[in-house]
């Protein structure tokens, strides 16, 4: 798995987690959804993603979007 796929998988898990928080705990879980969405948007414009940096440090191979 490369960094690009890891970032997408991580974002998907975070979105599903926030859905669970909203359903079982509190509607404030939508803040997590908004944060993930905004982070994905800014990463598409700037090319910087904190999660990609972490996955790179963990030894994941570089992808096309994040190196």
VOVEXMI-451630 format. One record per atom (N, C-alpha, C): residue in three letters; x, y, z. Coordinates in Angstrom, 3 decimals, m for minus. Last residue first. Example, Ala and Ser with C-alpha at 12.3 -4.5 7.8 and 13.67 -1.06 7.14 Angstrom:
REM residues 2
MIFI; SER; 12.850; m2.250; 7.080
MIFI; SER; 13.670; m1.060; 7.140
MIFI; SER; 12.900; 0.030; 7.870
MIFI; ALA; 13.190; m5.690; 7.800
MIFI; ALA; 12.300; m4.500; 7.800
MIFI; ALA; 13.200; m3.300; 7.800
***
This chain:
REM residues 67
MIFI; UNK; 4.459; 12.550; m1.754
MIFI; UNK; 5.792; 11.933; m1.856
MIFI; UNK; 6.586; 12.168; m0.617
MIFI; UNK; 1.236; 12.189; m2.963
MIFI; UNK; 2.065; 12.560; m1.810
MIFI; UNK; 3.376; 11.812; m1.885
MIFI; UNK; 0.388; 11.325; m5.535
MIFI; UNK; m0.059; 12.601; m4.974
MIFI; UNK; 0.861; 13.076; m3.853
MIFI; UNK; 1.607; 8.872; m6.102
MIFI; UNK; 1.638; 9.945; m7.092
MIFI; UNK; 1.298; 11.296; m6.495
MIFI; UNK; 3.491; 7.684; m3.262
MIFI; UNK; 2.513; 7.505; m4.330
MIFI; UNK; 2.650; 8.631; m5.334
MIFI; UNK; 6.069; 5.997; m1.463
MIFI; UNK; 5.498; 7.217; m2.031
MIFI; UNK; 4.519; 6.864; m3.143
MIFI; UNK; 5.403; 3.442; 0.983
MIFI; UNK; 6.006; 3.883; m0.273
MIFI; UNK; 5.311; 5.137; m0.785
MIFI; UNK; 5.716; 3.839; 4.526
MIFI; UNK; 4.898; 3.562; 3.349
MIFI; UNK; 5.605; 4.102; 2.108
MIFI; UNK; 7.080; 4.425; 6.886
MIFI; UNK; 7.709; 3.566; 5.900
MIFI; UNK; 6.867; 3.199; 4.693
MIFI; UNK; 6.289; 6.269; 8.675
MIFI; UNK; 6.053; 4.874; 9.051
MIFI; UNK; 6.589; 3.895; 8.004
MIFI; UNK; 6.703; 8.605; 7.331
MIFI; UNK; 7.629; 8.284; 8.413
MIFI; UNK; 7.485; 6.830; 8.867
MIFI; UNK; 4.463; 8.443; 5.641
MIFI; UNK; 5.809; 8.406; 5.077
MIFI; UNK; 6.846; 8.039; 6.122
MIFI; UNK; 2.414; 8.747; 7.481
MIFI; UNK; 2.536; 7.467; 6.780
MIFI; UNK; 3.908; 7.328; 6.129
MIFI; UNK; 2.957; 11.436; 8.192
MIFI; UNK; 3.042; 10.370; 9.200
MIFI; UNK; 3.206; 9.011; 8.528
MIFI; UNK; 2.471; 12.716; 5.763
MIFI; UNK; 3.799; 12.817; 6.383
MIFI; UNK; 3.994; 11.687; 7.402
MIFI; UNK; m0.213; 12.140; 5.449
MIFI; UNK; 0.739; 11.611; 4.473
MIFI; UNK; 2.158; 11.662; 5.032
MIFI; UNK; m1.318; 13.624; 7.531
MIFI; UNK; m1.410; 12.159; 7.577
MIFI; UNK; m0.414; 11.523; 6.607
MIFI; UNK; m0.870; 16.267; 6.644
MIFI; UNK; m0.177; 15.745; 7.824
MIFI; UNK; m0.204; 14.216; 7.907
MIFI; UNK; m0.288; 17.200; 3.408
MIFI; UNK; m1.232; 16.444; 4.227
MIFI; UNK; m0.476; 15.881; 5.425
MIFI; UNK; m0.005; 19.381; 0.726
MIFI; UNK; 0.473; 19.053; 2.068
MIFI; UNK; m0.627; 18.350; 2.846
MIFI; UNK; m1.049; 20.249; m1.623
MIFI; UNK; m0.184; 19.079; m1.691
MIFI; UNK; 0.384; 18.671; m0.338
MIFI; UNK; m2.848; 22.338; m1.860
MIFI; UNK; m1.489; 22.643; m1.425
MIFI; UNK; m0.523; 21.473; m1.581
MIFI; UNK; m5.275; 21.250; m2.839
MIFI; UNK; m4.753; 22.516; m3.365
MIFI; UNK; m3.280; 22.717; m3.050
MIFI; UNK; m5.646; 18.892; m1.474
MIFI; UNK; m5.743; 18.858; m2.932
MIFI; UNK; m5.191; 20.133; m3.554
MIFI; UNK; m5.472; 19.734; 1.146
MIFI; UNK; m4.402; 18.878; 0.623
MIFI; UNK; m4.442; 18.826; m0.903
MIFI; UNK; m7.864; 21.088; 1.410
MIFI; UNK; m6.627; 21.862; 1.436
MIFI; UNK; m5.461; 21.035; 0.910
MIFI; UNK; m9.646; 18.859; 1.220
MIFI; UNK; m9.683; 19.960; 0.259
MIFI; UNK; m8.376; 20.737; 0.243
MIFI; UNK; m8.937; 17.329; 3.444
MIFI; UNK; m8.799; 16.753; 2.110
MIFI; UNK; m8.798; 17.844; 1.036
MIFI; UNK; m9.614; 19.150; 5.456
MIFI; UNK; m8.224; 18.726; 5.308
MIFI; UNK; m7.991; 18.112; 3.929
MIFI; UNK; m12.380; 19.295; 5.112
MIFI; UNK; m11.562; 20.489; 4.887
MIFI; UNK; m10.092; 20.134; 4.695
MIFI; UNK; m13.037; 16.615; 5.808
MIFI; UNK; m13.346; 17.166; 4.485
MIFI; UNK; m12.506; 18.389; 4.158
MIFI; UNK; m12.183; 16.523; 8.474
MIFI; UNK; m11.598; 15.607; 7.491
MIFI; UNK; m11.829; 16.147; 6.080
MIFI; UNK; m13.858; 18.513; 9.586
MIFI; UNK; m12.401; 18.626; 9.658
MIFI; UNK; m11.728; 17.755; 8.604
MIFI; UNK; m16.415; 17.444; 9.139
MIFI; UNK; m16.033; 18.710; 8.508
MIFI; UNK; m14.517; 18.874; 8.493
MIFI; UNK; m16.250; 15.180; 10.786
MIFI; UNK; m16.502; 15.035; 9.356
MIFI; UNK; m16.059; 16.282; 8.607
MIFI; UNK; m15.943; 16.429; 13.272
MIFI; UNK; m14.877; 15.563; 12.756
MIFI; UNK; m15.032; 15.381; 11.253
MIFI; UNK; m18.415; 17.658; 13.459
MIFI; UNK; m17.215; 18.493; 13.438
MIFI; UNK; m16.038; 17.683; 12.894
MIFI; UNK; m20.214; 15.656; 13.778
MIFI; UNK; m20.109; 16.237; 12.444
MIFI; UNK; m18.911; 17.177; 12.331
MIFI; UNK; m20.335; 15.142; 16.429
MIFI; UNK; m19.417; 14.323; 15.648
MIFI; UNK; m19.258; 14.828; 14.226
MIFI; UNK; m22.401; 16.500; 17.487
MIFI; UNK; m21.128; 17.216; 17.415
MIFI; UNK; m20.067; 16.410; 16.686
MIFI; UNK; m24.491; 14.803; 17.893
MIFI; UNK; m24.376; 15.414; 16.571
MIFI; UNK; m23.090; 16.234; 16.403
MIFI; UNK; m23.390; 11.921; 19.736
MIFI; UNK; m23.738; 13.336; 19.672
MIFI; UNK; m23.627; 13.860; 18.250
MIFI; UNK; m23.673; 8.919; 19.796
MIFI; UNK; m23.258; 9.784; 20.898
MIFI; UNK; m23.802; 11.197; 20.790
MIFI; UNK; m24.540; 7.396; 17.591
MIFI; UNK; m24.618; 6.831; 18.930
MIFI; UNK; m24.375; 7.832; 20.055
MIFI; UNK; m24.372; 9.045; 15.269
MIFI; UNK; m25.514; 8.153; 15.485
MIFI; UNK; m25.656; 7.738; 16.946
MIFI; UNK; m21.936; 10.421; 15.533
MIFI; UNK; m23.194; 11.160; 15.369
MIFI; UNK; m24.381; 10.276; 15.718
MIFI; UNK; m20.172; 8.255; 15.705
MIFI; UNK; m20.267; 9.208; 16.813
MIFI; UNK; m21.581; 9.972; 16.740
MIFI; UNK; m20.555; 7.101; 13.175
MIFI; UNK; m20.887; 6.352; 14.393
MIFI; UNK; m21.033; 7.263; 15.594
MIFI; UNK; m19.544; 9.172; 11.625
MIFI; UNK; m20.945; 8.763; 11.457
MIFI; UNK; m21.408; 7.988; 12.688
MIFI; UNK; m16.881; 9.143; 12.453
MIFI; UNK; m17.708; 10.302; 12.786
MIFI; UNK; m19.200; 9.996; 12.609
MIFI; UNK; m16.102; 6.686; 11.370
MIFI; UNK; m16.063; 6.894; 12.811
MIFI; UNK; m16.945; 8.061; 13.211
MIFI; UNK; m16.308; 7.305; 8.656
MIFI; UNK; m17.194; 6.286; 9.234
MIFI; UNK; m17.233; 6.388; 10.756
MIFI; UNK; m14.244; 9.228; 8.545
MIFI; UNK; m15.622; 9.599; 8.194
MIFI; UNK; m16.605; 8.594; 8.793
MIFI; UNK; m12.028; 7.639; 9.228
MIFI; UNK; m12.400; 8.781; 10.072
MIFI; UNK; m13.836; 9.241; 9.793
MIFI; UNK; m11.988; 5.836; 7.100
MIFI; UNK; m12.207; 5.341; 8.460
MIFI; UNK; m12.656; 6.480; 9.378
MIFI; UNK; m11.402; 7.633; 5.000
MIFI; UNK; m12.647; 6.864; 5.014
MIFI; UNK; m12.984; 6.334; 6.393
MIFI; UNK; m8.849; 8.502; 5.744
MIFI; UNK; m9.954; 9.468; 5.661
MIFI; UNK; m11.299; 8.745; 5.698
MIFI; UNK; m7.470; 6.055; 5.502
MIFI; UNK; m7.551; 6.726; 6.800
MIFI; UNK; m8.707; 7.732; 6.817
MIFI; UNK; m7.695; 5.630; 2.747
MIFI; UNK; m8.280; 4.663; 3.682
MIFI; UNK; m8.461; 5.292; 5.063
MIFI; UNK; m6.269; 7.864; 1.796
MIFI; UNK; m7.682; 7.690; 1.449
MIFI; UNK; m8.378; 6.720; 2.401
MIFI; UNK; m3.741; 7.288; 2.880
MIFI; UNK; m4.439; 8.533; 3.251
MIFI; UNK; m5.927; 8.402; 2.954
MIFI; UNK; m3.157; 4.872; 1.586
MIFI; UNK; m3.259; 4.908; 3.051
MIFI; UNK; m4.010; 6.149; 3.515
MIFI; UNK; m2.985; 5.676; m1.063
MIFI; UNK; m4.057; 4.750; m0.670
MIFI; UNK; m4.254; 4.744; 0.841
MIFI; UNK; m0.693; 7.339; m0.838
MIFI; UNK; m1.974; 7.840; m1.355
MIFI; UNK; m3.148; 6.965; m0.906
MIFI; UNK; 1.361; 5.643; 0.071
MIFI; UNK; 0.869; 6.725; 0.926
MIFI; UNK; m0.498; 7.218; 0.469
MIFI; UNK; 0.574; 2.197; m0.864
MIFI; UNK; 1.368; 3.418; m0.883
MIFI; UNK; 0.694; 4.509; m0.035
MIFI; UNK; 0.861; m1.170; 0.000
MIFI; UNK; 0.000; 0.000; 0.000
MIFI; UNK; 0.903; 1.228; 0.000
***
